[in-house]
Amino acid sequence: MILTALALLAAAPASAASAPPEIAASAEARTNASRLSQLVAPREIMVPLNMTWGERAVVAVPLQNEDAKALEAAYPGIHAAMWLAAKAEMQRQIEADLPRLWARMERVYLAELTPNQIDGVLRFFQTPTGQRMIAGMYSNIDLNGAIETMTPDGGISESALDKASEQARRKAVAGLYPDPEDLAILSTAVSIDRMRQVGARIQQTTSEWFNEENAEDEKKIEDLMTNAAEKFVAKADAGK
């Protein structure tokens, strides 16, 4: 999935950089950073959201590619059949890969925030206001615009992700109705400017994770979709 809730406070994209290397940190700081990573990128939201993205990517391909458009015209429903064939494997891959995203996010928190700041941000996102912020961020993500920028290999441009994040941020903040006591936990722990910087780094880390290629996993998806397409064509031709 493209975006995480901490990116809600990101006003601008971070400069290009990979997640920082492992750094020395106390066990408590690592535990809190790990908990924070999974709190703002929860499995129960990230998996369905990525699956929705995957489905739209596969089924929307005919709108972006002339060859695929012609194939869909000749065999209506073929891309939907390809998605159904690959769906279970794609979900397995997303679920298996989430810990790698969390580990990268954890390293960002440990590099960019002090242990006390991590603790404060974690406590804020555990409050009702923080939970509404997380829910609002994900529920307001619009995938349609980003699909238009999709590359042939399924990648999404950084600018499209930034735009989707900013739109989701504005909508989520507009409907947040925060509790002042909850916000005080955050403001006491870390400045808004620092939160924006960290949010931008988290957004960038998530985008890199989403766009990374895994040849072995991609081959499994490709084989499933190709096999489904061949069966779909054969069945359709036999019925003519």
ABEGO torsion letter per residue (X at the ends): XABBAAAAABABBBBBBBBBBBBBBBAAAAAAAAAAAAAABBAAAAAAAAAAAAAAAAAAAAAABAAAAAAAAABBGAAAAAAAAAAAAAAAAAAAAAAAAAAAAAAAAAAABBAAAAAAAAAAAABAAAAAAAAAAAAABBAAAAAAABBAAGBBBAAAAAAAAAAAAAAAAAAAGBBAAAAAAAAAABBAAAAAAAAAAAAAAAAAAAABBBAAAAAAAAAAAAAAAAAAAAAAAAAX
